[in-house]
Amino acid sequence: MKRILAIVFAALITPGIHAQQTVDNTTSGLIRPAGDSDLREFLWINRPVVVFADSPADPRFAEQVERLQDGIDMLIDRDVVVLTDTDPAAASPLRKKLRPRGFMLVLVGKDGEVKLRKPLPWTVREITRSIDKTPEREREVNQKRGF
């Protein structure tokens, strides 16, 4: 009887673990360290959202990443890629170009232009509303509709 219960529990738990791994893989593909990334890599392909902080322990950084993970589907729909940079000493190309001071959220359009800079965490809804107001996004939506 104990073996049967163990098999039943194992069968019930395994799909849940697999689903969690799928979510983590999707999140890790969307949210990644900036490293030596250059904004030209994403030109006309993705909308980079760059999250800067002076330390990964910054509570604003943690809050922003959590908010982004909560709205991952809306970000994927808008071709967003999230780059994180929490090491000011590394002087990454993105830090040199965007010059953050402490925590900063930067939205860059597909055209490579900075659309938004914010010193506080934003919700995915606020970010996507800003994206939806851009001419590039309006054009994408009209193309999907067949206009």
Order of alpha helices (4+ residues) and beta strands (2+ residues): alpha-beta-beta-alpha-alpha-beta-alpha-beta-beta-alpha-alpha
